[in-house]
Structures are given as structure tokens and as C-alpha cells.
């Protein structure tokens, strides 16, 4: 027996030795030498050299590139092609030895400066090198370009305002008033940042100089695919020398190569580490479908110092208000079975991670992504893979439509995973972004992520192309802080089937019930997640979002919005202090809403655009529990809702601590509700759990039942005021103002005038009509002439409308 054991031990030792011989270790040290061979006692100095050595070993042997602590300033983007690919048996792994936190991969440069006092607390230093400065870091923290208005601690929008849904100018903080522009000697190179007029996103301009009339000569504004005039209130200018007046601000005079900085009082510039940014991309994996980069993995690094990209953000995405820049600190372009794990993306200027076009089985796991200038992680496919693509919001050309289902090619990301990631404070420079953005992709799974403190949606799925995405066990909250008309989860589905006139789509779908799925390969699933949005909806399925399955979610504040779309099933969800928001549904949507617990009656908007007062909503809205009374359950009985639903106390185990498990005696169990775990939301790794915030748990309150607003009889029809964010969203308006047409009987003067259900009257005789009372007074004044000129919104487009008055009263 002893002899057998000895033989086994010898065999095991031989096997271990054999495995070690099949692993090549390449060491990198800040104190190394690129003339070295990369062994542990003789490391190389740069990642570029390590890549060169790894290329000679990859494929036949497992390669570990082991990087010692330090900051590694890249001389150029680290580009890896298919020649460095590994295999399942022999991957190529780049790994920080002390993971995570010890190794910084930087696209910047450290400056050794001699600071001198200037005036008013400002210092200056001459820079001998021919360089440009996009961002300045002092002791690892990004500083602000000299700007107006100044940043204010605790403010959200551009760090200067608390967002209010108003279009009133803020003259005291307007950077573009003539007096302020006149005070700038030479604003060339300045940037103007402004919100889109409806607050859907932002736009940016670079200043070329001054015009003869004292205004700015600017280029830009292309960052929004539904462009508008810049917002009259929410705009900011930076990189102007005369605005250098607050601690933490800086200005670089490129012509004179002089850097000016206003340090905080406690900051010792003599000992400060000063870094600038040089590169837009730090790492790229560049392959093709035929020759992909395979089995290359990065573990434990901090990625820092990538340049901003807002002026390169030009490419429109399909029929949305979004544009994109195809780049980021880390770019996957033609890769398979590659990953980023246990890494940190710290204050990069654009997208942190961009998964571009053809990529398969990319994994991003246990990463901490924060203070990104743009998106956290973006999966964006090729528009050429989409059949009959359209790029602007508007009608579809059904006569010339390609009716072949599915994509035209496979040049898009698929089967990718984002797991156990903490993503926060993205969109620092570009507001029309998201911690996770998905467009023209297939089967992206986002699992156990904590996402919060962002300007727009936490997770955004654009058009339905190509579906199959799974969002699960996520914790998403404190979103939509700088924009309007969105949710913590936001989607739209302006695919081939969709056009703004819902009657046209309804006619086509009645002929082919699978038409709404024509661009989708699989349904999307949202499950087992917790959502909270205090400035919109918790889950917002916007224009045309179709084929969703939504179950086992806790919605803490904003409720569930379903705008027009098809084949959505929402079951077994908890909608705390809110309810379902059905907006503009198709007559035969196929929607199902059952086995849910809601607080308050449903809150519809513009449902009359395609449905009559007695038409049934969806396929089935029933077997739900209304926590705030029988009146809420019966509110929409005439629309075929909730015949078998119940009302009553859900009997939660501990609602004050966010445990919405219902007790055995709960009436919720009678309508088919099933308990699901309340402690599996968000990140799972101990490192990230220690960093992650959690949402505020609301105090249970009385349901906010939908009243629909006060109705007014006018010209034989019915109108109402635009009063809520739901009304605004349903009509696609830039503010909560206007008078909406609700009912137009065939024999009414309103019908003969040509006004339709869903039209919103915005102006009468050149004056705003925010409310019915102000509208009717102005209308009666104008009616004396026999014709009243109105400005209306129809199908989300503004147009002039002439109302011929048959009788003046």
C-alpha cells in the first residue's frame, strides 16, 4: 500500500510540474526594463512589451501577464489583435498581482511642475511640452475646468441646479447673456453644454470665437438625435480664463503653455501629484468574426485617465433621441470569450467599456465603475445588421419595408454578461447615457448589479433589435436626476412595426400578429430586481416596447409604465405606493397584468386615442390585490379590468425594512401572488457590497388613485389640462402645460374643425395656453375674427392649426 501511495504522489508531482511548465509567466514592474526577458527576477517595464512577449507564447501555452503595483502610463492605446488569442485550455490572462487596487493603467501623463503664485489664490506653472489638456487630476481627483455657473455641492443638473421642469430662463446664472460674453477676452476653445429643450438629454458645442454681434461662434449640437434649441435655463460654459474663480478650477493657455490652477486652501501644490489625460482609449481588443480575439482576460486593474468624448458623440442610434461614440476606456471589437473581472474604472472621460459590433460571450464581472463621463457599459451593434433601419423619430415607410424577420447580419454583441458590478455616477459629461446601455444587441444578461446616482435611466434598452436580454437581481435607484420623462429602467421599441399613428400599426398587426416581433429574436425579461425612481417611473416601457416578461420585481416609488406596445406580461410584482400606468394602448395589445400587489388605482394616460370608453384593456388585467381599497379595484371595471381581483391589506412581514414577503394569511396569496426573495438584490461580492448604497425604503402610504384630471366640455367635445408627468410623457411634450383633446364626437363642432383626440393645444393667438382657463379666454378674444390660429402638438410634432369659428361667443 505504501508503494502504491508513493507512486501516486510521484505521479501527482509530475502532473503539477507538467502543468507549471505549460504556464508562461511574464512579469511587469514599474522598476523593470523592456530589454529584460520578463521572468519574475527580470521583469519588463511596460505593458506594451508584455503584450509583445505574450504574443509569442499565446495559443499553445497558458500565458499569465503578472503586473506589480504602480501606475503604468501608456504611450499609446494598448491594442490586442487575434494574434494574442488564447484558448479554453490555454487562456491569456493579464492580472494585477495585488488585486484589486495596486495597479493603475493610465492614458495620462504625470507632470513635474514648478508652481508660482498668480493672484486671488490662483497658481500657475509653465509646461515645456507641446501638449493639450482635456482633464487635470490633482492627487488622483479630477478637477473642473474654469466654468460658469460654478459647481455647487449637492446640485444635480450640471452640478449647478436642482432640476425643475421649467423652461424659464435663469438670467443670474446664464453664461450666454451679452454682458458675460463681453467680459471674455478670447473664449476660443471654450465648451458650451446645454440640455435639450424637453430635457431628454444634452448637447455640446465648441466655441470658435466671437461673432461681430457679440454672440459666440460655435460648432456642435449634434449629440441629440431629436435636436432642439438649447435649453434657456440649463446650460453651462467651461474652459474660459475669466471664469477661473473657485477652488478646484483650472485653465490651460495652450498658446502660452501655461497652466493655471486654483487649489483648495488645504491643498499643498508642492507635494501634489499632477496628471493630465492624453488617450481616449486605453485598451482595445480588435478582431473580426473570422479572426476574433479569443480567451483574453483582464483581472484586478484600475483604469484611469481616458479623455472625454462628448464632441465625438455624433452617430445616431435607431429612431431615438440617442447618439453614440463608438469608443471608451476599454473597447471590445471582434472578440469572443474574453472578460474584465474585478477591475475599477475611475473617472474616465467617456464610456468606461464599449462592446462594439460583433462580439460573443463577453463577461464583465465584479467591477466598480464610477464617475464616467458617458456610459458605464455600452453594447452597441451595427445599424447595417438591421433591416429597413430608420434613424429619426417619425413615420415608417411601410410600402418599401423589408418584411424578412430578424437581423440582416450577425454584426452585433450577443450572449454577453454584466454580473456583480457596482456602477454609479456615470454621465458626468454626457447626460444622454446610462450605466448599462443596450442597442442592436442580442441576449445581454445584466445580473446582480447595483446602479444609482445617475442623470438618466439606470439600465436602458433601446429599440427591440434583437431582444433576448435578461435583467435580474439588480438594485437600481436614484436615477433620472438631470433629465425628464424616463425611468430607472427605460426602453422603447420603435422597430419596423412601429409608427407614431397607433391606428396604422393596429391595422397592420391585425393582419399579422407576429409583426411586432419582426426585429426581435427573443423576448426581454426583467425579474427579481428592485427599482426606485423619484423623478419618473420605476420601470418605463416607452414607445412601442414589446415582448417583455416582467415578474418578481419590487417597485418602490414610480410604478410601472407601459406605453403602446404588444405582448407585455407583468406578473407577481410589488408596486409600492403606486400602480400600473397604461399609456396609449393598442386595441389588441395582448398585454397581461395579473397576480400583482398595487397601491392605488391604475393611472392611465391618453388611452382614448385608440380605445373607446368601454373597450377592454389588454388581454387580461385581473387577479391583482389593491392594497388601498375596493374603489381602486373597481375604478376601471368598465374597461374589463379586475373582475376577480381583491382589495385588502397585503400583510407584509416587515415593510419598514423592505421585506415585502407576505404572511400566510395575506389575501395576496388568494389571487395567485407568490413570495420571492427580498435579500438578493444588487452586488454579491463582499468588496462591492461594502461600497454599495441601497435605496431608501418608503413608508407605506395611501394609494394615489388616478383621477384622470378635471374634464371640460368645449365645442361639443371634451378637453383636459396637461397636469402630470404621465400626461406630458404620453403626449411627448417638453413641459407639463397645454390643453389635451379627449373626446371628439362625430357631430360636434370640434370634429368639423379637424382637431383629433390626443391633440394638445399649446398656443392660441400666439400666447401660451398652459391651462384651459387661460386658453378659453384667449380663444374667445381671437374668435371675433372668425378664425383662431392655434399651435398644437400632434403625434409629438408641433404644427399650426387654424380653427374656423362657426359661431362667436
Residue, then its C-alpha position, 0 to 999 in steps of 0.5 A: x500500500x505504501x508503494x502504491x501511495x508513493x507512486x501516486x504522489x510521484x505521479x501527482x508531482x509530475x502532473x503539477x510540474x507538467x502543468x507549471x511548465x505549460x504556464x508562461x509567466x511574464x512579469x511587469x514592474x514599474x522598476x523593470x526594463x523592456x530589454x529584460x526577458x520578463x521572468x519574475x527576477x527580470x521583469x519588463x517595464x511596460x505593458x506594451x512589451x508584455x503584450x509583445x512577449x505574450x504574443x509569442x507564447x499565446x495559443x499553445x501555452x497558458x500565458x499569465x501577464x503578472x503586473x506589480x503595483x504602480x501606475x503604468x502610463x501608456x504611450x499609446x492605446x494598448x491594442x490586442x489583435x487575434x494574434x494574442x488569442x488564447x484558448x479554453x485550455x490555454x487562456x491569456x490572462x493579464x492580472x494585477x498581482x495585488x488585486x484589486x487596487x495596486x495597479x493603475x493603467x493610465x492614458x495620462x501623463x504625470x507632470x513635474x511642475x514648478x508652481x508660482x503664485x498668480x493672484x486671488x489664490x490662483x497658481x500657475x506653472x509653465x509646461x515645456x511640452x507641446x501638449x493639450x489638456x482635456x482633464x487635470x487630476x490633482x492627487x488622483x481627483x479630477x478637477x473642473x475646468x474654469x466654468x460658469x455657473x460654478x459647481x455647487x455641492x449637492x446640485x444635480x443638473x450640471x452640478x449647478x441646479x436642482x432640476x425643475x421642469x421649467x423652461x424659464x430662463x435663469x438670467x443670474x446664472x446664464x453664461x450666454x447673456x451679452x454682458x458675460x460674453x463681453x467680459x471674455x477676452x478670447x473664449x476660443x476653445x471654450x465648451x458650451x453644454x446645454x440640455x435639450x429643450x424637453x430635457x431628454x438629454x444634452x448637447x455640446x458645442x465648441x466655441x470658435x470665437x466671437x461673432x461681430x454681434x457679440x454672440x459666440x461662434x460655435x460648432x456642435x449640437x449634434x449629440x441629440x438625435x431629436x435636436x432642439x434649441x438649447x435649453x434657456x435655463x440649463x446650460x453651462x460654459x467651461x474652459x474660459x480664463x475669466x471664469x477661473x474663480x473657485x477652488x478646484x478650477x483650472x485653465x490651460x493657455x495652450x498658446x502660452x503653455x501655461x497652466x493655471x490652477x486654483x487649489x483648495x486652501x488645504x491643498x499643498x501644490x508642492x507635494x501634489x501629484x499632477x496628471x493630465x489625460x492624453x488617450x481616449x482609449x486605453x485598451x482595445x481588443x480588435x478582431x473580426x468574426x473570422x479572426x476574433x480575439x479569443x480567451x483574453x482576460x483582464x483581472x484586478x486593474x484600475x483604469x484611469x485617465x481616458x479623455x472625454x468624448x462628448x464632441x465625438x458623440x455624433x452617430x445616431x442610434x435607431x429612431x431615438x433621441x440617442x447618439x453614440x461614440x463608438x469608443x471608451x476606456x476599454x473597447x471590445x471589437x471582434x472578440x469572443x470569450x474574453x472578460x474584465x473581472x474585478x477591475x475599477x474604472x475611475x473617472x474616465x472621460x467617456x464610456x468606461x467599456x464599449x462592446x462594439x459590433x460583433x462580439x460573443x460571450x463577453x463577461x464583465x464581472x465584479x467591477x466598480x465603475x464610477x464617475x464616467x463621463x458617458x456610459x458605464x457599459x455600452x453594447x452597441x451593434x451595427x445599424x447595417x445588421x438591421x433591416x429597413x433601419x430608420x434613424x429619426x423619430x417619425x413615420x415608417x415607410x411601410x410600402x418599401x419595408x423589408x418584411x424578412x424577420x430578424x437581423x440582416x447580419x450577425x454584426x452585433x454583441x450577443x450572449x454577453x454578461x454584466x454580473x456583480x458590478x457596482x456602477x454609479x455616477x456615470x454621465x458626468x459629461x454626457x447626460x444622454x447615457x446610462x450605466x448599462x446601455x443596450x442597442x442592436x444587441x442580442x441576449x445581454x444578461x445584466x445580473x446582480x448589479x447595483x446602479x444609482x446616482x445617475x442623470x438618466x435611466x439606470x439600465x436602458x434598452x433601446x429599440x427591440x433589435x434583437x431582444x433576448x436580454x435578461x435583467x435580474x437581481x439588480x438594485x437600481x435607484x436614484x436615477x433620472x436626476x438631470x433629465x425628464x420623462x424616463x425611468x430607472x429602467x427605460x426602453x422603447x421599441x420603435x422597430x419596423x412595426x412601429x409608427x407614431x399613428x397607433x391606428x396604422x400599426x393596429x391595422x397592420x398587426x391585425x393582419x399579422x400578429x407576429x409583426x411586432x416581433x419582426x426585429x426581435x429574436x427573443x423576448x426581454x425579461x426583467x425579474x427579481x430586481x428592485x427599482x426606485x425612481x423619484x423623478x419618473x417611473x420605476x420601470x418605463x416601457x416607452x414607445x412601442x416596447x414589446x415582448x417583455x416578461x416582467x415578474x418578481x420585481x419590487x417597485x418602490x416609488x414610480x410604478x410601472x409604465x407601459x406605453x403602446x406596445x404588444x405582448x407585455x406580461x407583468x406578473x407577481x410584482x410589488x408596486x409600492x405606493x403606486x400602480x400600473x400606468x397604461x399609456x396609449x394602448x393598442x386595441x389588441x395589445x395582448x398585454x397581461x397584468x395579473x397576480x400583482x400587489x398595487x397601491x392605488x388605482x391604475x393611472x392611465x394616460x391618453x388611452x382614448x386615442x385608440x380605445x373607446x370608453x368601454x373597450x377592454x384593456x389588454x388581454x387580461x388585467x385581473x387577479x391583482x390585490x389593491x392594497x388601498x381599497x375596493x374603489x381602486x379595484x373597481x375604478x376601471x371595471x368598465x374597461x374589463x379590468x379586475x373582475x376577480x381581483x381583491x382589495x385588502x391589506x397585503x400583510x407584509x412581514x416587515x415593510x419598514x425594512x423592505x421585506x415585502x414577503x407576505x404572511x400566510x394569511x395575506x389575501x395576496x396569496x388568494x389571487x395567485x401572488x407568490x413570495x420571492x426573495x427580498x435579500x438578493x438584490x444588487x452586488x454579491x461580492x463582499x468588496x462591492x457590497x461594502x461600497x454599495x448604497x441601497x435605496x431608501x425604503x418608503x413608508x407605506x402610504x395611501x394609494x394615489x388613485x388616478x383621477x384622470x384630471x378635471x374634464x371640460x366640455x368645449x365645442x361639443x367635445x371634451x378637453x383636459x389640462x396637461x397636469x402630470x408627468x404621465x400626461x406630458x410623457x404620453x403626449x411627448x411634450x417638453x413641459x407639463x402645460x397645454x390643453x389635451x383633446x379627449x373626446x371628439x364626437x362625430x357631430x360636434x363642432x370640434x370634429x368639423x374643425x379637424x382637431x383629433x383626440x390626443x391633440x394638445x393645444x399649446x398656443x392660441x393667438x400666439x400666447x401660451x395656453x398652459x391651462x384651459x382657463x387661460x386658453x378659453x379666454x384667449x380663444x374667445x378674444x381671437x374668435x371675433x375674427x372668425x378664425x383662431x390660429x392655434x399651435x398644437x402638438x400632434x403625434x409629438x410634432x408641433x404644427x399650426x392649426x387654424x380653427x374656423x369659428x362657426x359661431x362667436x361667443 
